[in-house]
Amino acid sequence: MNNETPTGILENHNLISLIGSLPIEDYDYLTDCTRIVTMLSERSTSRFGDSLEWAQEYYSNLQYFGWKALDGGRYTETQKHNISGTIADHLVQNIELFNGRPQGNAMIDTLDALSSDETALVSFDKESSMGRRFQVAPTHYDSKGNLHLAVFQLELISKVKQSKFLFWKWEETSTTLLQRKAFFVLDRNILDEQKMRLFEVLRKKLTAQRFALRKKRS
């Protein structure tokens, strides 16, 4: 049994990268909370429907369970990128731009681990409809020990559907990636007894598989 915190996590259509070793309490809360938030959001609206409606529902549920929105809660901005090359490379560059090189390196490790896990790749293709809608979420601790979560919601628009879409070399003339981003910090003071009771009830109803992504030892 491997008790070390993995490089990253795949659950539903969410790919989460981790920097360093998370305490088990934070690891479990992060991974259970994001699955619960996805489950609740899906009950209200399909992630393959209106993307703005999904984003608002998802972010609202995150905040209910203790994730305080940063930057004044601005999370509706959409950026359009024409993709040439792999989406994996684009994600790393974009995360480095907004979150810094250490988080970019953490995402590289996560993507490397994902690329060698065939079962996880098949699941990600299925849950995201081969990139039609997916999320990437880098995490890190700040100097005060607060856990931060960045959520990049992404939509791949292309005439072609491709398995292992993150690692396929796309052509700029035919492929567009839409992106919406938001930044959160975990504030446990928001979590009152009623919310935690609900969290524990919902935790028992989780069915989404959680893949622990680990780099292969050389």
Secondary structure, DSSP 8 states (H G I E B T S, - for coil): ---S--SEEEETTEEEE--S---HHHHHHHHHHHHHHHHHHHHHS-TTS-HHHHHHHHHHHHHHTTEEE-GGG----EEEEE--B-HHHHHHHHHHHHH-HHHHHHHHHHHHHHHT-HHHHHHHHHHHTTTTSEEEEEEEE-TT--EEEEEEEEEEEESS--TTGGGS-B-TTTEEEEEEEEEEEE-GGG--HHHHHHHHHHHTT--S-EEEE-----
